[in-house]
């Protein structure tokens, strides 16, 4: 019998400017082959296999990305084929365009995004999603969540709620409207780590 090949260690960064940073770190640390670190400056991207842009306030995160000189380095990181996961506000920032033009976007994925598409904080909700490439009955927590209103040809749409796309991927970029880090189910995070 052949021995199982050991899993390659992956170093994943979480953009630590604003939003649900510690929750993403905790979720990453539940995966055995992951080293999780926080990212605040361009040189923190060196040696990473993947980067998570967490939920929070997209205008604030966008402004802080610019202030910290991270716009170009994150785009270059993506161009190198490194994995990027955008959750909630991170999904907005990965898009090409949004219905609210005050946010400067990273333009990493051919999508148009409706910010706060599901309404304000009071309209937050939880549900379960079946995502073909990941699994069934995946908990999905939506808080002031955006959704994708248009996706270009290179984009693979993975999950929907009421005909609104809430999860998609394009090559090395994965985005979701919900917060996988707020549940105890690490399948979405494992799927991302496997992409890195």
Secondary structure, 3 states (H helix, E strand, C coil): CCCCCCCCCEEEEEECCCCCHHHHHHHHCCCCCEEEEEECCHHHHCCCCEEEECCCCHHHHHHHHHHCCCHHHHHHHHHCCCEEEEECHHHHHHCCEECCCCCCCCCCCCEEEECCCCCCHHHCEEEEEEECCCEEEEEEEECCCCEEEEECCCCEEEEEECCEEEEEEECCEEEECCCHHHCCCCHHHHHHHHHC
